[in-house]
Structure formats: structure tokens, C-alpha cells
Amino acid sequence: MTVSYSYKLDGAAGPAWAPKVDVSPRAGALPSTAVIAVLGSGSMGQGIAQIAVLAGHPVQWFNRSRERLEAGVDSVRARLTRLAEKGLLTAEQAREAGQRLHPVSELAGLAKAELVIESVAEDLELKQRLFAELEAVLAPGAILSTNTSSLSINRLASKLKHPERFLGLHFFNPAPLMKLVEVVPGMRTEGAVTDRAVATLQAWGKTPVTCRPSPGFIVNRVARPFYTEALRLLDEGNADPAVIDSVLTGSGGFAMGPLALTDLIGQDVNAEVTRQIWNAFGHDARFTPSLTQQALVEAGLLGRKTGRGFFTYEGSSGLRAVSGAEVSSSQRPSRVTLHGSLGPANPVVEVLRNKGVEVESRPLAAHEGGPDGLGFLELPGGVAVTVTDGRTAYLRARALGRPVVVFDLALDYRAVKHLAVAPSHDVQAEQLEQALALIGVFAGRTAVFRDSPGLVVARTVCMLINEATDVVAQGVCSAEAVEIAMRLAVNYPVGLLHWGDSVGAPWVCTVLDHLATILPPTRYRVAPALRAAAITGKKLLA
């Protein structure tokens, strides 16, 4: 599915004074005979060039360094050969695609290009100079685009004589494999230019989503909490990297833990993107960089590319197995009492019953939170076991007047591989063993944290849902666009707005509100649209 979300300035596709760009037919893709220019011969430039030649286009590939450019051409042709060897292309198709690559070391050689995709270093002045030079070379109908992931599209266009033909086309690495492309028209971009870019990307087999030129666009902005909450947990000293990652994959269903992912991306790269977004939003606490990550960068421990980051990569993947609490089935209680509702953890009740645990249901008493409060499972002896609501176990114990063991959010409580739990200070050793035995009915392993607000998955997912809701409310993109973008670009297990509707906006707001009373409050402030959904009952993915 392709999602296109456009906006207009003063009711028009572009400024009234701007000369129109000839891209007729308005919504048509560029024909395969159209020349595509690619600027930059790094990994992203190579990937984009490969996409274009496989779509049948002649590609004028520019780099001022002839040596680097020829190395890039050799690399792409070698990839095409490997695709043929795997049976994904015929040998003839690979040979012909390779012949459509034409290295160019002078900008004048790009004169026939109908679409330029720039992918050089993230340097504003460098990019602006390149585009200014290109304007003097290209035909009036040519489209100029940048693959920037963090620079302002409007600032890049501000030096152009014809900004109406400029926009962002943000591919994701590796470009040949990643379907998503963020299409980012500037405030002066002609609607027809956006239409042509979207149609061309569709013809190339990509899934374009269109968004306003907001810092981080969709993916880099919405994904920030995935990294920053894990880093915050490290800053707080609550767990080591392996445990945090294991819980987020084992309970949250994420394909890779955030700390291993920052090692893969590069600690310096990930930290710089966070810093740029933090600066662009006026040092908003939601995006505050991590001191722990900065220490890694300063020490030169950048992840896989240096052999060490949060993990060590000398002769191994860097990921190690994380042990969990082992509890025998004989310790499991045969009967528990459910007070009220467990909210997003309600599926636990069905799992317990299916595994032979008798669950008696009672309403939640007024002093325990009343009919709308989050309930708990009462073990023989009086200990309460419940899903986190953002408070520490100590605060939950004070509110309920009994010892409490809280457990984390899970994507699917029928398939939990590793779950974070935390006891209140008054839980005795034998009571903790009993609680872990009950939790062991629906969790393969448990990680016992010191009393931690929001644990791991809940605080991360609630922050992700909050940010996704905010970008839609601010008009950065459509609700459908953010769902598609986060699934395709970063492989999240479900769409974030769908996840928010599944656990309920009221619970998400409650978690964030409680976090804000313990941790920096502005970091965990609730987006107005999320608060409104919690109050009105309106779905986030309407």
C-alpha cells in the first residue's frame, strides 16, 4: 500500500509566483528512458544507483573522485552479478543493468538528467553549493532531490532559484532491500513534482510515504524513544545492556534490541541523529542525548565497526544469552484471585486458566482504585501481582496497602520469552518466589529489576505511541503513513497506533503521567491528541 499525504501553502500546491515545473502528466512516473543522476558513491549512493538501473534507467553517477566512483560502479556491478548467480536476474539482465551505469566526475555531465538524487555527506553548505551548481546545468523540468535524513528540506531549498522543483527522497539502508522511502516536499515544492516522485518510486517497487519537512521526518523522530529509553535505563543504572535488549525482544516482540541496534548503526551516528533532532526541537527533553552513549563515542567504542560498543564483536555477534529465573512447576500456586481488570495484561488471565491455575474474579474495592483502576492478581498470603502502570512497585504497594510485584508489558502474553519484574521493598524472599512462579506460567524467563518505574517495554512502547500520535496530530503525516513507515523502515512488530488502541489510550496516559512524577516531567508529557483520545474514547487509528 502506498500512502500519500500532502499539504498546501495558501490553498495552492506551491507559491503563486513560482514558475511551473513541466512534469506532465502530473501523476505519471518517469519513463524508463529518463536519465537519473545520483550524487555520491557511498553505500546509499550505490544502493540508489542499483535501484535505478534495475528499473531500466540510464544512470549518470557523479562523484568528484574518479577513483571512488569507479570503485562504486565495480561494487554495484558485482552485486548485480551476485543477483544473477542467485537466480534473481538473468545474466543478460545483470549485464545490461551494469551497462546503464555511467560514471561522471563533472556536474556538466548531468545535463540530461530528469531526476537528481543527492546522497553526499550531511553538510548543509556542501549540499546547497551542489544544488546551486546543478540549477545552472539541468533542464527546467528536472527534479532535484536530497536523501538527507536530518537536514531541513526548506533550508536546503532556500538558496535555489527554483525551489518548486526540489524535495526530499529519504531512502533507508540498504536501499535495494528497504521498501520505504519518505517523500518530503518543502513548503515551496510544486504538487506535481511530489506526484511525479511518488509515482516513480512506486514504479521502482518502493513504498513512498509523504510527510511535512519536520525534524527527523517520520521514522527518525518517532523511533527516538526506542533508543533513548533504553539509554535512559542505563543512565539510571537499572539493568545491563544484554538484559534490556533481551526484555525488549522477548516481551516487546522487537526484532532487535535497541542497544545492539545502536551498535549496528554506529554509536556516533545514532548519537548525532538524536542530537540533531534534540537541537531542532529546542532541546526538548523527549530527545535528550544520553551521557552513557556519549561516553562510548568519546572512548571510540562505536559498535560493530570498531569491534566494541555496548557489546563486543571479536569473533562473535556480540549478543549473548541472558539467563532468567528458573522456577519449578511445584511452586506455582493452584489458585489466585483477580481483583478488577489487568488492563493491557488481561490475556494473562486466560493463559493462567489454560495452564490449570484457578482464577476467582472480584471487583476492585474503592480503596484499591475503584471500578476504573488497574487491578491485580492476589496470591495466597496477600501479595499482589500486576502489570506496571508507570509507578514503582513501592508506590503501588503504598496505594494498595500490601506487598506488590509488578511485571512488564508484553506484545503477546501467550508467547513471552523474557519478562521484566520488580518487587516492592516489603516483599519477602518466599513471596517473591511465589510471585515468580505465577509469572513463570506465562513467561519463559524473568529478569528481576530493582524497583524501576515503568520497567522496560511499557515505558518504551508508551513513549513510541505518544510520539506517533503527536506526529499525526501535528500534520507531519497521516495515521496510516506512520503505521506503514514504522513497520517497513524499522520492522516494529505492529503499528504503533494499532498498539496504542490495543492497550488503550487511558493506560498509556496513566503510565506516562506516573513516569512524569518520578522522572523528568517534560520528557514524559502526554501529547494533547493522546490525552483527548483517552478522554473521549476515540481510536488513535481511526
N, C-alpha and C positions, 0 to 999 in steps of 0.2 A: 504494500500500500504506500502511496505517496501522499504526503501532506504538504499543502502549500498554504502559508499564512502570510498575507501581505498587509501592508499599511500604506496609507496615502498621506501626503502633505497638502493641507488646504483643499482636500477633496479631489486632488488630482494625482496621477501616477508619478508626476515629477513637477518641478517648478515651472511656472508658466513661461518664464523667459528662456528656458533651456532649449537649444536646438534638438529636434527629434532625432533619435538614432534609428537608422534604417535596418530593422531586423525582421522585416516581414517575411513569411507570415508570422504574426505576433507570437503564437504559442508553438511554432514548429521547431523541431530540433535542427541543429546544424547538419547539413548533408555530410555523408562520409567523405566527400571530396574536399570539404573545408579544411584548411590548414589550421592546426592547433599549435600554438607556441607554448613551450614550457620553459620557465626560467628557473635555473637551479638544478644541480646534478647530484644532490644528496639523496638519501633514501626515499624521501617523499617525492622529490622531482622524478626519480627513477620510476616510482610506482605510478605516478600520474601519466608519465610518458608511455608506460606499458599499457595502461588502460586505453589511452587514445589510439595507439597503433592497432590494438586488438579490435577496436571499434571501426577500423578501416581508414582512419585519418592519416594523412601525411603529417608528421610532427617535426617542427623546427625547434630544436632543443638548444637553448642558449646557456653558455657559461663563458666568462672571460678567460678562464683557464682551459686551454685546449686539452691539456693532459687530463684534467679531472673529467672533462666532458667525454673524451674518448673512453676513459675507464668506465663511465656511467653507461655509455652505449654498449660497451662489451658486456657489462653486467646484465643489462636488460635483454640483450640477445641471448645470453646464456640462460636466463630464466625462461625465455620463450622456447629454447631448445629442450629444457627440462620438462616443460609442459607437454611438448610433443612426445618426449620419451615416456611420459605417464599416460599418454593416450588422450589427453585433454585437447590437443590440437593435432592436426596432421603436420607432417614435416614441411609440406608446402606452405601451409598457413603460417607456421612459425617463421619460415624463411621470408615470406612476403611481408609479414608484420615487421620483422627486423629491418627490412629494406626501406620501410617507411620512416625510419629514424634518420634525421638529417642534423648532424651537429653544426651549430652556428656560434661563432665567437664574436660577432659584431651585431649590434642591435639592428642595423640596417638590413640584415638578412632576414628579419621577421616581418618585412613589409606586407607580405601576402597573408599573414595570419588573420583569421576571423575571430578567434578566441585566444586570449593570452591568459595562462595560469601561472602566476608568480609563486615560487617556493624557495626564496633565498633566506638568508639569516634574518631573525626577528629584530630588525633595526629600522626604526621609523624613517630616518633620513635616507638611508640606503634605498629603501623601497620607494619613497617619494621621488628620488632622483631617477630611478629606473623608469617609473611610470611617466614622468615628465619627458624623458628622452623618447619613450615609446610613442607618446602622442604625436611627436613630430614625424614619426615613421609610418604609423598604421593608417589604414583607410578609415574614413569617418564612421563606417558601420561596424568596425571591430569592437569586440567586447573585451574589457580589461578586468581581470580578477586577481585576487590575492588569496593565498592559502593560509594566511595568518591565523593563529589560534588565540591571540591575546591582544593584538594592537587594534586601535579604533579604526573602523572602516571609514567613518566620517573624517577623521584626521588624515588618513591616507588619501582620501579623495579631495581634500581641501586645496591642494596645490594644483589640481588638474584644471585644464581649460574646459573640459567636457566631463564633469563628474557623473553626468547622467548615464554614462556607459560603463561605470565602474561598480563592482560589488565583490563581496567575499564568497569564496567557494572553499569551505574548510573540509578537506578530506581527513580521514583518520588512518593511522599507520597500523598495518601495512595496507596501503591504498588499494592494491588489486583485490584484496580479500574483504576489506571492510565495506559494507554496503552503504553506510550512512554518509551523506555529505550535507553539512549545514550551509544553506544558501542565505547570505546575509546582505540584502540590499541596503545601501546607505540612504540617508534622507533625501538625496537628490538623484537616486537611481531611477531610471525610467522603468515603468512596469513591464514594458515589452522586453527589456533586457533581462529582467528576472524570469519572465516567462520562457524566453529562449534558453537561458541557462538551465532551468528546471527540466525542460523538455529534452535538452541534450544529455543531461545526466541520466534521465530515465532511459534514453536510447542506449546509454553505456551500461545499463544494468544496475545503476545505483538507485538508492532511495533518498531523494532530496527532501529535507525539511527546511522550511523558510522561517527566519526569525529576524527580529529587530537587532540592530547593532548594539547590544548591551554587553558589558564586560563579561568575558567568558562565554558569550553566546548562550547555547543551551547546556551542552554536555559539561564543559569545564566548570561552569558555575554550579549547576545542580549537583555534580559529583563531588564538590569540595568537602561536604561533611563526611563522605565515606573515608577520606584520608584524615581530615582534621580531627574527627572524634577519636579515631584510633591513636593518633599522635597525642591528643589531649589526655587519653588514658595513660599513655606512657609518661607524659609530663607529670601526671598526678601520682605516678608510682603504683598504679593499681594492678598491673599484670605485665608479664614479659611479652615480647612481640609474637612468639610462637603461639601462646595461649590466646591472645587477642585475635590473631588470624584464624586459628582453629575454631574458635567460637563463631566468628562471622561466617565461615564456610559451613560449619557443622550445624548451626542453628538458623542462620540467616539465609542459607542457600546460595550465597555468592560463590562464583566460580573460583575466585582467588581472593585471599585476604588482602586488606589494604596496605599492610606493611611490606609484604612480598611484592605487591604491585608497585609500590614506590621504588623498591629496589630494581624492578624491571624497567620502569620508566627512567630511572636515574634520580637520586635524591636531589641533585642540583636542579634538574629540570622541573620536578614536581614542586619543589620549594619556590622556584622562581614564578611558576604559574600562580601559585597561591599568593605570593607577594604582589604580583601584578593586579590580581583581582581585588586583594585587600586594599591596595592603593587606589584603584579605580573607584571603589566604593567608600572612599574617605575613611579608611581604617576601621571599617565595620567589624565588630567583634566576632561576627559569624565566620570571618575568614582570617582571623589572627594566625600568623605563622607560628610554627612550633619551635620552641627552644631546643628540644631534643633533635629534631630534624636539622636545624641549623648547626648544631654541634657536629653531626655527621658530615655535613657539607664542608665545614671548616677543617675537619680532620681528613678530608679527601676520601671518605668512605661512602662512595656514591652508589653502591649497589652492584649489580651484576657486572657492569663494565669495568669496575675496579676490583672485583673479586670479593668484596665485602661491603655490606651496608647494615641493615638490621640483621641479616643472615650472612653466612659465609658460603662462598661459591667456589671453593677449591676442591674440584673433583666430585662435587655433588650439586644437587639442585638448590641447596640452601634451605630446603624445607625439611623439618624434622617432625617425627611423630610426637604427639603430645599425650602424655598419659592422663588418665582420668580416674576418678574414684571408682573402686570396684566394690560392689555390694552384693552379697549373696541373696538369692530369692527368699531364703528363710527369714530374712529380716524385714521383708515387706509387710506392711500392715494389711490385714484382710478387709478392713473396713475403715472408711473415713466419712466425715460429714462435710458437705458442701454448704457454706453459708453464702447465699446470694449467687452472684454470677462472677465468673472469672474473666469476663470481657473477652479480649482477644485470645485468651488461653482456654476458652470454653471447650475446644476439641479435646483437651486433656481428659475431661470427664468421660467422654466416650471411650478413649483409649484405656483408661483405668478399668472401666466396666468390662470392656472386651478382654482384658487381661485377668479378669477374675476378682478385681477389687470392688467390694460393695460400696456404693456411694449413696448416702442418705442426704436428701436436699432439705434445707431450711431457709427461710427468708433471712435477710441480713437485718440485724437489730439496729434500732435508731442510733445507739452509741457506737455502732460499728461502721456507720456510714449511711445507713438508711437504704431505701429501695434503689437509689441511683448510684450507690457506692460500689467500689470494686470489692468483690467477695474473696473468700479464701477457703482452702481445704483444712479442716481441723483434724489433727491426728489424735489418737488415744494419748492422753496426757496433756492435751490442750495446745500444742504447738500449731501455729498457723503456717500454711504453705501457700504462696500465692505469686502471681506474676507481678513484675515490677510496675509501679505507676510513676516512676521517676524519683520517688523518695528513697532514702536509705532504709535498710531493714530496721535500724534503731528507731527512726521516726514512725515507721509502720507499727512497730511494737508498742510505742507510746500511745498511738492512736487507738489500737485495738485492746490494749491492756493485757497482752500476752506475748510470749516469745514468737518471733517470726523468722521464717526462711523464705527469701524471695528468689524467684528464678526469672530467667530472661525471656524475651520474646523469641518465638520461632516462626519461620515461614510455614512449616507444616509439623505439628506436634506428633504426627504419626511416623515421622522419619527424622528424628533429631539424633544427630551423631555426637554432638558435643554441646553442652549447655552450661552457661554460667549461673552460679547460685551464690547467695551471700546470707549468712545468719546474722541476726541481731546479737548484741553483746550478751544477752541473758540466755541464749540457747546453750544448753549443756551438751557435752560430747555425745551422750547416748541419744539425746533428742535430735542432734544433727544427723547421726547415723540413721535414725528412723526416717527423717525427712529425706535424706539422700536415697534411702531405699525406695520410698514412694516415687521420688522423681526418676529413679532408675527404671521404673516401669515404662516410662515414655522417652527416656533419654539414654543413648548408648553410653555416654561418658559425661561426667560433670567436672567443672572447674570451680573450686570453691574460692571465691574472691573475698578479700577483706571488704567490709561494708561499703558498697560503691553505689552512688546514685545512678539509676537508670541502667546499671550494668553495661553491656556492650552493644548487643543487637538493637535493643529498644531505643537507646539514645541515638544511635546511628541512623536507624530507619526513620525515626520521628523527625530528625533534622533533614533527612533527604526528602521526606514527604512535605515538610514545611517549605523547603526551597523550591520544590517542583510546583507547589501550589502558588507560591509567590511569583514565579516567572510567568505563569499563565495569567494571574491577576494583573500583572503589570503590562500585559500585552506583548511580552517578548516573543511568545509563540502560542500556538493553540494547545489545548489539553492533549489532543491526540498526538501532536508533534512531540511533546515532551515524553510521552509514553514510548513512542517509536524510537526516539533518539536514545533514550537511556537503555533500552533493550538491545538495540543494534550496535551502539558505539561502545558500551561498557559491559554488555552482557549481564545486566541485572536479571534476577530470576523472574520477576514480574514487573509490570509497570508500576511506578511509584504512586500515582493517583489511585490506581486499582488497589494497591496495597493499603493506601490510606482509607479507602472505602471499606476494605475487608476488616481492618482492625477498629475502624470507627474514628471519625474526626474528634469526638469528645475525648477519647482515650489519648490520642496524640497530643491534644492541647493540654491535658492533665499532666502527661509526662514532661512536656516542655515547661509548663508552669512550675512544676516541682523542681526541675533541674535549675530553673532560674532563681529559686530561693536558696540554693546551695552553692551553685557555681556562678560565674559571671552572668548577670541577668540579661544584659542586652544580647549576648550570644544566643540565648535560648528564647528570645522573644517570639511570640506566635505571630505568624503572618495574618493580617486582617482577614483575608479571604478564608483561611483555615478556621479562624475563630467564628466567622459568620456561618460556615458550614456546620460547625459543632453546635451552634445555637439553633439554626433553622432546620437542621437535618438534611440539608441539600447535599447531594453526592458531589465529590470532587471531580469525578469523571462523568459529568452529566451528558 
